[in-house]
Each structure stands twice: as C-alpha cells, then as structure tokens.
Amino acid sequence: MAALCNRVRSGIALSNKLGFLTSHRSSTLVAPLASRNYSTHVPGQKDTKIKVPLAMFGGSGNYASALYIAAAKAKAVEKVDSELHQFVEAVKNSSLVSQSVKDISVAKDVRVKAIEEISREAKFAEVTKNFLVVVAENGRLKNIDTIAKRFGELAMAYKGEVKATVTTVFPLPPEEEKALKETVQKS
C-alpha cells in the first residue's frame, strides 16, 4: 500500500513539474483545459455555424448531414442534390458500375479511382466528388441510395418544401385534382 501511495505522489510531482496540474489554495488539483481544433478559418472571414434543418439518425443520416453542411457552406445544396441523384441513377442503370462501386471486395483504391473518374466525366462539383470519395474510402457506397434519399429530405427542408400525400376514397375528377394541386402548390 505504501508503494502505491509513493507512486501516486511521484506521479503528481511529475505532473506539477510538467505543468499538467495546477494547485489551488485548497489543495484541489485541477487539470488545465486543452483542446485541439482543425480550423479551416480564413482570416477576415466570419465563420458561420450551419445547422442541419432536420435531425437525421443512423449511418446514412450522419453522412447526409455531413454532406448538407459541406454543401451549405459551398452554397451548392441544390446542385449537390441533383448530382447525387444523378450518380444513384447511374449506379442503378449500369450493372458494371453498380458491381464495381458497391462490391466491398474490390480494393479501396480501385473504388476511389473509379469514383474520381466518374465524377470528373460527369463534371460533379468539388463537394459532391469529395463526398463520394469519402464514402468510397469508408466502404459505404452500398448505402449511397439511402444517403441520397436522406440528403434529398434535407435539401427539401432547405428549400422550404414539404412532402404531402393526399389520399382519397374515390378517384378525384380531373378538375378537382387540378384544383387540389394548385392549392398545394400555393401553400
């Protein structure tokens, strides 16, 4: 027991010498606060905090939220939304692309090179390209359709759009359906 107390005392003395701990009058030890930031702050530019309009959960929600923040900072939410949906459609329509992109047995660097090539040929925005590369590196391209759907929900909220579903017992006559569509469009 005495050996343990001596080790603790020597550890506290060493910590004091190194400046990790500071002592106050009441002999309570307090560790100084330390933080590490990876700042992308540009001098002279105000850094604005971007808030995600909808709470998203799960892996696809986290990726969609991160993409939303990056796209909002670049002021390209609508462009990224259309490019992401364009990519998803290309993956769905081409079995070769789908296989090479979604198959995790394909080496990571091959997937990344394929995504970079597709992004360059499609002339995707830098935000979209970087996002797809990160998703490819993390092996999450198999979830890209869910991520795109969740990002689409965030893009709709960004534009102030709300999804509405109208259910009727009987089919509406064409003039009533037209009037309903006009009413919903105005709202």
Sine and cosine of phi, psi and omega as CSV:
sin_phi,cos_phi,sin_psi,cos_psi,sin_omega,cos_omega
0.00,0.00,-0.65,0.76,-0.01,-1.00
-0.91,0.41,-0.57,0.82,0.01,-1.00
-0.91,0.41,-0.63,0.78,0.02,-1.00
-0.90,0.43,-0.67,0.74,0.02,-1.00
-0.89,0.45,-0.64,0.77,0.02,-1.00
-0.91,0.42,-0.62,0.78,0.04,-1.00
-0.90,0.43,-0.67,0.74,0.02,-1.00
-0.90,0.43,-0.70,0.71,0.02,-1.00
-0.88,0.48,-0.68,0.73,-0.01,-1.00
-0.93,0.37,-0.54,0.84,0.06,-1.00
-0.92,0.38,-0.64,0.77,0.03,-1.00
-0.92,0.38,-0.67,0.75,0.01,-1.00
-0.89,0.46,-0.68,0.74,0.03,-1.00
-0.90,0.43,-0.67,0.74,0.02,-1.00
-0.89,0.46,-0.62,0.78,0.04,-1.00
-0.91,0.42,-0.67,0.75,-0.01,-1.00
-0.90,0.44,-0.63,0.78,-0.01,-1.00
-0.98,0.18,-0.20,0.98,0.05,-1.00
1.00,0.04,0.24,0.97,0.01,-1.00
-0.97,0.26,-0.54,0.84,-0.04,-1.00
-0.85,-0.52,0.58,-0.82,0.10,-1.00
-0.83,-0.55,0.55,-0.84,-0.07,-1.00
-0.96,-0.29,0.67,-0.75,0.10,-0.99
-0.97,-0.25,0.10,-0.99,-0.05,-1.00
-0.83,0.56,-0.58,0.82,-0.09,-1.00
-0.99,0.13,0.20,0.98,0.00,-1.00
0.87,0.49,0.39,0.92,0.11,-0.99
-1.00,0.05,0.76,-0.65,-0.01,-1.00
-1.00,-0.01,0.74,-0.67,-0.03,-1.00
-0.80,-0.60,0.77,-0.64,0.06,-1.00
-1.00,0.10,0.74,-0.68,0.03,-1.00
-0.92,0.40,0.52,-0.86,0.00,-1.00
-0.97,0.25,0.71,-0.70,0.04,-1.00
-0.74,-0.67,0.59,-0.80,0.06,-1.00
-0.59,-0.81,0.37,-0.93,0.03,-1.00
-0.79,-0.62,0.78,-0.62,-0.01,-1.00
-0.85,-0.53,0.64,-0.77,0.15,-0.99
-0.97,-0.24,0.99,0.10,-0.16,-0.99
-0.99,0.14,0.65,-0.76,0.14,-0.99
-0.90,-0.43,0.42,0.91,-0.06,-1.00
-0.94,0.34,0.73,-0.68,0.07,-1.00
-0.98,-0.20,0.80,-0.60,-0.01,-1.00
-0.84,0.54,0.68,-0.73,0.02,-1.00
1.00,0.08,-0.05,1.00,-0.01,-1.00
-0.91,-0.41,0.74,-0.68,0.01,-1.00
-0.97,0.24,0.77,-0.64,0.00,-1.00
-1.00,0.04,0.91,-0.42,-0.02,-1.00
-0.99,-0.15,0.65,-0.76,0.01,-1.00
-1.00,0.03,0.82,-0.58,-0.01,-1.00
-0.98,-0.19,0.75,-0.66,-0.02,-1.00
-0.95,-0.30,0.70,-0.72,0.03,-1.00
-0.96,0.27,0.77,-0.64,-0.10,-1.00
-0.94,0.35,-0.42,0.91,0.01,-1.00
-0.78,-0.62,0.60,-0.80,0.08,-1.00
-0.97,0.23,0.80,-0.60,0.01,-1.00
-0.90,-0.44,0.61,-0.79,-0.04,-1.00
-0.82,-0.58,0.35,-0.94,0.02,-1.00
0.99,0.10,0.09,-1.00,-0.03,-1.00
-0.87,0.50,-0.72,0.69,-0.01,-1.00
-0.91,0.41,-0.57,0.82,0.04,-1.00
-0.92,0.39,-0.63,0.78,0.03,-1.00
-0.90,0.43,-0.71,0.71,0.02,-1.00
-0.90,0.44,-0.68,0.73,0.00,-1.00
-0.90,0.45,-0.66,0.75,0.01,-1.00
-0.91,0.42,-0.68,0.74,0.02,-1.00
-0.89,0.45,-0.66,0.75,0.04,-1.00
-0.91,0.42,-0.63,0.78,0.02,-1.00
-0.87,0.49,-0.71,0.70,-0.02,-1.00
-0.89,0.46,-0.70,0.71,0.02,-1.00
-0.90,0.44,-0.67,0.74,-0.01,-1.00
-0.93,0.36,-0.62,0.79,0.01,-1.00
-0.92,0.39,-0.62,0.78,0.06,-1.00
-0.89,0.45,-0.58,0.81,0.01,-1.00
-1.00,0.07,-0.02,1.00,-0.04,-1.00
0.82,0.58,0.74,0.67,-0.06,-1.00
-0.66,-0.75,0.59,0.81,-0.07,-1.00
-0.88,0.47,-0.74,0.67,-0.05,-1.00
-0.92,0.40,-0.64,0.77,0.01,-1.00
-0.91,0.40,-0.70,0.72,0.01,-1.00
-0.90,0.44,-0.63,0.78,0.03,-1.00
-0.87,0.50,-0.74,0.67,-0.02,-1.00
-0.92,0.39,-0.62,0.78,0.01,-1.00
-0.92,0.38,-0.62,0.78,0.01,-1.00
-0.91,0.41,-0.68,0.74,0.04,-1.00
-0.93,0.38,-0.56,0.83,0.07,-1.00
-0.89,0.45,-0.67,0.74,0.03,-1.00
-0.90,0.43,-0.69,0.72,0.00,-1.00
-0.88,0.48,-0.68,0.73,0.03,-1.00
-0.90,0.43,-0.63,0.77,0.03,-1.00
-0.90,0.44,-0.64,0.77,0.02,-1.00
-0.92,0.39,-0.65,0.76,0.00,-1.00
-0.91,0.41,-0.62,0.79,-0.11,-0.99
-0.99,0.13,-0.36,0.93,-0.04,-1.00
-0.90,-0.43,0.91,-0.42,-0.01,-1.00
-0.93,0.38,-0.55,0.83,0.02,-1.00
-0.91,0.42,-0.73,0.68,0.02,-1.00
-0.90,0.43,-0.70,0.72,-0.01,-1.00
-0.86,0.51,-0.71,0.70,-0.02,-1.00
-0.91,0.42,-0.72,0.69,-0.06,-1.00
-0.94,0.33,-0.51,0.86,-0.06,-1.00
-0.99,0.12,-0.68,0.74,-0.11,-0.99
-1.00,0.00,-0.29,0.96,-0.05,-1.00
-0.98,0.21,0.91,-0.42,-0.05,-1.00
-0.97,0.26,-0.17,0.99,0.07,-1.00
-0.97,0.24,-0.28,0.96,0.09,-1.00
-0.95,0.30,0.70,-0.72,-0.04,-1.00
-0.84,0.54,0.56,-0.83,-0.05,-1.00
-0.85,0.53,-0.70,0.72,-0.02,-1.00
-0.91,0.42,-0.52,0.86,0.06,-1.00
-0.93,0.36,-0.69,0.72,0.04,-1.00
-0.88,0.48,-0.69,0.72,-0.02,-1.00
-0.90,0.44,-0.70,0.72,0.02,-1.00
-0.89,0.46,-0.63,0.77,0.03,-1.00
-0.89,0.45,-0.68,0.73,0.02,-1.00
-0.90,0.43,-0.68,0.73,0.02,-1.00
-0.88,0.47,-0.64,0.76,0.01,-1.00
-0.92,0.40,-0.71,0.70,0.03,-1.00
-0.88,0.48,-0.69,0.72,-0.02,-1.00
-0.90,0.43,-0.64,0.76,0.00,-1.00
-0.92,0.39,-0.70,0.71,-0.01,-1.00
-0.91,0.40,-0.59,0.80,-0.01,-1.00
-0.99,0.12,-0.12,0.99,-0.01,-1.00
0.85,0.53,0.73,0.68,0.05,-1.00
-0.94,0.34,0.44,-0.90,0.09,-1.00
-0.90,0.43,0.39,-0.92,-0.02,-1.00
-0.86,0.51,-0.62,0.79,0.00,-1.00
-0.88,0.47,-0.72,0.70,-0.01,-1.00
-0.90,0.43,-0.72,0.70,-0.01,-1.00
-0.87,0.49,-0.74,0.68,-0.01,-1.00
-0.89,0.46,-0.63,0.77,0.01,-1.00
-0.90,0.43,-0.73,0.68,-0.01,-1.00
-0.89,0.45,-0.57,0.82,0.04,-1.00
-0.91,0.41,-0.69,0.73,0.02,-1.00
-0.89,0.45,-0.68,0.73,0.01,-1.00
-0.89,0.45,-0.64,0.77,0.03,-1.00
-0.92,0.40,-0.68,0.74,0.01,-1.00
-0.88,0.47,-0.60,0.80,-0.03,-1.00
-1.00,0.08,0.00,1.00,0.04,-1.00
0.94,0.34,0.50,0.86,-0.05,-1.00
-0.95,-0.32,0.23,0.97,0.00,-1.00
-0.90,0.43,-0.37,0.93,0.05,-1.00
-0.91,0.42,-0.34,0.94,-0.01,-1.00
-0.98,-0.21,0.19,0.98,-0.13,-0.99
-0.89,0.45,-0.54,0.84,0.01,-1.00
-0.92,0.39,-0.63,0.78,0.05,-1.00
-0.93,0.36,-0.65,0.76,0.03,-1.00
-0.89,0.46,-0.68,0.73,0.01,-1.00
-0.90,0.44,-0.64,0.77,0.02,-1.00
-0.89,0.45,-0.71,0.71,0.00,-1.00
-0.91,0.41,-0.64,0.77,0.05,-1.00
-0.91,0.42,-0.58,0.81,0.06,-1.00
-0.87,0.49,-0.62,0.78,0.06,-1.00
-0.89,0.45,-0.66,0.75,0.03,-1.00
-0.92,0.40,-0.63,0.78,0.02,-1.00
-0.91,0.41,-0.62,0.79,0.06,-1.00
-0.89,0.45,-0.68,0.73,0.03,-1.00
-0.90,0.43,-0.60,0.80,0.04,-1.00
-0.87,0.49,-0.64,0.76,0.00,-1.00
-0.99,0.15,-0.15,0.99,-0.02,-1.00
0.99,0.11,0.30,0.95,0.00,-1.00
-1.00,0.00,0.53,-0.85,0.06,-1.00
-0.79,-0.61,0.72,-0.70,0.02,-1.00
-0.98,0.19,0.76,-0.65,0.00,-1.00
-0.79,-0.61,0.67,-0.74,0.06,-1.00
-0.86,-0.51,0.82,-0.57,0.02,-1.00
-0.95,-0.32,0.82,-0.57,0.01,-1.00
-0.89,-0.46,0.77,-0.64,0.04,-1.00
-0.84,-0.55,0.42,-0.91,0.02,-1.00
-0.95,0.30,-0.69,0.73,0.00,-1.00
-0.90,-0.43,0.48,-0.88,0.07,-1.00
-0.87,0.50,0.68,-0.73,0.00,-1.00
-0.98,0.22,0.58,-0.81,0.14,-0.99
-0.90,0.43,0.46,-0.89,-0.08,-1.00
-0.81,0.58,-0.63,0.78,-0.03,-1.00
-0.93,0.36,-0.58,0.81,0.04,-1.00
-0.95,0.32,-0.62,0.79,0.04,-1.00
-0.90,0.44,-0.66,0.75,0.03,-1.00
-0.90,0.44,-0.69,0.72,0.01,-1.00
-0.90,0.44,-0.64,0.77,0.03,-1.00
-0.90,0.43,-0.70,0.72,0.02,-1.00
-0.88,0.48,-0.67,0.75,0.02,-1.00
-0.90,0.43,-0.65,0.76,0.02,-1.00
-0.90,0.44,-0.68,0.73,-0.01,-1.00
-0.93,0.37,-0.62,0.79,0.01,-1.00
-0.89,0.45,-0.58,0.81,0.00,-1.00
-0.95,0.32,-0.53,0.85,-0.08,-1.00
-0.94,0.34,0.00,0.00,0.00,0.00
